[in-house]
Structures are given as C-alpha cells and as structure tokens.
C-alpha cells in the first residue's frame, strides 16, 4: 500500500501550537508536506501606486515564515517556500510528491476566499481535495449559539449571547514529530527586493519593535502577563487612552496566526481568571468582525457598507486625503499619529479611531481610502478587523454605540506629547561630524 501524504498549505496560521491542520495531518497521513507561497497578488500596487502590503508588514511576514521553518525543522520537518500563484504551485507540488489531499485554514474576506477557490478548482482537475478548517477565531463557528446568517448586527448582543451560551475549546496539542517526504528543493526566503519593496527604516522614536514569528509571539504573551499593570481606579479603567497605553500589542502575531487566540484566552484564564478582561474583549471584537464578514461579505468594502447610504464626501478629496496620510493637516494630534503610522507601521486602536473619525467626519473623505491606506501600512493588518473597524467608525457597519472607546471629542481638542509630533528624517553622519 502506498504512503498517504497530506500537503499543509500555511497562510495566516504560521505556528506549531494550537494548529489543527498540522496536528490532523500528522494523525491522518504517513507524511506531511508543509508549504508556504509568497503570492505576488499581495505585493502588487493599486491604481494609485500604493502597495497592498507595505515593507514593515512584509518584513514581519518574512521573519514569521523563517521562524515557522525553524520550528518545523526542530520537529524533523521542513517548509517548502515558493514565490508565485498558489493555484499554480500547489498542484505542481501535489503531483511531484504524490499528495493525497491538501489542508488549509478557511479565510473570510473575498480576496482570500477567491484565492482558495482558485486553488480548489486547480487541485480538483487532478482529483485532489482541498479540505477547509476553521482555526482563526477564539470561538469555533460550530459552537456559536446562532447560525452565521443570524449573527446580531450589535456587538453587545453578540457578546452577551456568546459568553452565556458558548465556550472556548481547549488548545490542541502540538505534534511531537513530523515525517516528511524527501524534499529536493525546499526553496529560500525571498528578500524584500524580490517582493518589490525597500528595507524599512526603524525609527528610533518607536517604543515597540515587532519581530515576526511564533517564538517572538509566545515571548510577547509572557511579557504581557509579567508586566501587566492594573488599571487602578474606575476612571482609569474607563479611559480609552489609558487602556490603549496598556494594550497587549499582540495583534501583529494574531493577524498572521503566529499566536492562537485560544492560547491567549487560556493564558488569560490561567493568569487572571477573568473572562471579562480587556484582552478577551479585544479577541471578541476580532471574532465578531470575522463572523460579520461571513454574514455580509463584500458589503464591508463598499462606501455605503451594509447601510442605506455612504457618508457625505468633500469635492477636494485628493488634496485632503494626501494631507491626512502625510500628517500635514495642521491638527497636532492627527499629524503625530499619522507620522507614527508611516514611520513604524503600528498605532494603537484608540489612535486608529481618532484619525479615522477625523478623515471621515471632519475632512469628509471616502472612508474606504483610509481603510486601503491602513491595509498598506499596518503590520497587524487583517481584512475583517481593518475594514470592519473603518465601516464601524464611518457609521455604515455595526452600531457605534457598542464601543465605549468610540471617539466623541474633536481631534483639535486632543493634546499630545508624542515624539512623532514633528516629521523626522535621519541625518547622515559625515566625516568629521561631532
């Protein structure tokens, strides 16, 4: 009897721990073939010349894939790395290594699901099945107290019912060893230049530097609990700026699946014993937007969202949008936040809502332009969270009353002591300089 080989297609699940498809493949197959594809689709530019993936996130991705390969090798496996369309690459590898089936985690946004459909169609031409798993959320879809089509459009209602009637599944165990076929050419990691990107400059004003990979993710999770600072008074707990300053900053690793949301949940329960913590609330919002994407689909990418009409827009949008993204609006708080985003690829959730609200309500620029700009710049970009949050702030998504952190004050009234208040460029040292 011939050996059964399962190809594990890694996408936004770059980890060993709590990875159901990896564990299931080791149980169902004699050998597994782990593969990651750098799809050129994600490194194209749009009609305005902006990158779909900026260099900060691309570097984080490269680090994450490299770390995944090291973890797989430590278990006796390896990771095949290719640059190209998965719909072309995966059938080729499946044929070369006599693969019986392909596993992957299901996505929710239309571009990602479209890629899955292309792969599925290409594999089926060779009579191969693409098996879908659900592994990106805290709560499993099958454990929700309602079908996807009936998910409440109010987060408050969703949260109440889920916390009352559902439970978080335990973390799946990690495989102890991997058996892989003899790999002729595992392939090397591309350079940023291979993806059409420059190496990002690390601004010395940044308080946090994010290194991609499961190793860094688990370390960051441990640091969070080691250094968690109680928020103290009720006033402090209800102040979104204070909450933002003490945020976990785990979102980049969650976005690429270097960290499992269930792992985070059970660490919270083990360390704090409180399912109502701020970190769990963040995970619930993350789940909610993913489930809402399943319900409303492409409506989240339209100016009118899933409401009746889009917000009012100004005539001179191009000029206003340029001022906003370059941080030249003349509003100190807004400009400082945008300087930080451009220089680091990360800003906290409070500041995201501030600058989004300013772009939409004060400048009256089409909110989808801001969402697309965040897509390029953010290290922790995730389609559902990003576009769901922008639609939410624009008032064409979920009810803004659900979010206590929704910004009501005028941006001009906000004070900032940010080091990013002014633009800054590194000064090259010359011979004889002090």
C-alpha positions, 0 to 999 in steps of 0.5 A: 500500500502506498504512503498517504501524504497530506500537503499543509498549505500555511497562510495566516496560521504560521505556528506549531501550537494550537494548529489543527491542520498540522496536528490532523495531518500528522494523525491522518497521513504517513507524511506531511508536506508543509508549504508556504507561497509568497503570492505576488497578488499581495505585493502588487500596487493599486491604481494609485501606486500604493502597495497592498502590503507595505515593507514593515508588514512584509518584513514581519511576514518574512521573519514569521515564515523563517521562524515557522521553518525553524520550528518545523525543522526542530520537529524533523520537518521542513517548509517548502517556500515558493514565490508565485500563484498558489493555484499554480504551485500547489498542484505542481507540488501535489503531483511531484510528491504524490499528495493525497489531499491538501489542508488549509485554514478557511479565510473570510474576506473575498480576496482570500476566499477567491484565492482558495477557490482558485486553488480548489478548482486547480487541485480538483482537475487532478482529483485532489481535495482541498479540505477547509478548517476553521482555526482563526477565531477564539470561538469555533463557528460550530459552537456559536449559539446562532447560525452565521446568517443570524449573527446580531448586527450589535456587538453587545448582543453578540457578546452577551449571547456568546459568553452565556451560551458558548465556550472556548475549546481547549488548545490542541496539542502540538505534534511531537514529530513530523515525517516528511517526504524527501524534499529536493528543493525546499526553496529560500526566503525571498528578500524584500527586493524580490517582493518589490519593496525597500528595507524599512527604516526603524525609527528610533522614536518607536517604543515597540519593535515587532519581530515576526514569528511564533517564538517572538509571539509566545515571548510577547504573551509572557511579557504581557502577563509579567508586566501587566499593570492594573488599571487602578481606579474606575476612571482609569479603567474607563479611559480609552487612552489609558487602556490603549497605553496598556494594550497587549500589542499582540495583534501583529502575531494574531493577524498572521496566526503566529499566536492562537487566540485560544492560547491567549484566552487560556493564558488569560484564564490561567493568569487572571481568571477573568473572562471579562478582561480587556484582552478577551474583549479585544479577541471578541471584537476580532471574532465578531468582525470575522463572523460579520464578514461571513454574514455580509461579505463584500458589503464591508468594502463598499462606501455605503457598507451594509447601510442605506447610504455612504457618508457625505464626501468633500469635492477636494478629496485628493488634496485632503486625503494626501494631507491626512496620510502625510500628517500635514493637516495642521491638527497636532494630534492627527499629524503625530499619529499619522507620522507614527503610522508611516514611520513604524507601521503600528498605532494603537486602536484608540489612535486608529479611531481618532484619525479615522473619525477625523478623515471621515467626519471632519475632512469628509473623505471616502472612508474606504481610502483610509481603510486601503491606506491602513491595509498598506501600512499596518503590520497587524493588518487583517481584512475583517478587523481593518475594514470592519473597524473603518465601516464601524467608525464611518457609521455604515457597519455595526452600531457605534454605540457598542464601543465605549472607546468610540471617539466623541471629542474633536481631534483639535481638542486632543493634546499630545506629547508624542515624539512623532509630533514633528516629521523626522528624517535621519541625518547622515553622519559625515566625516568629521561630524561631532 
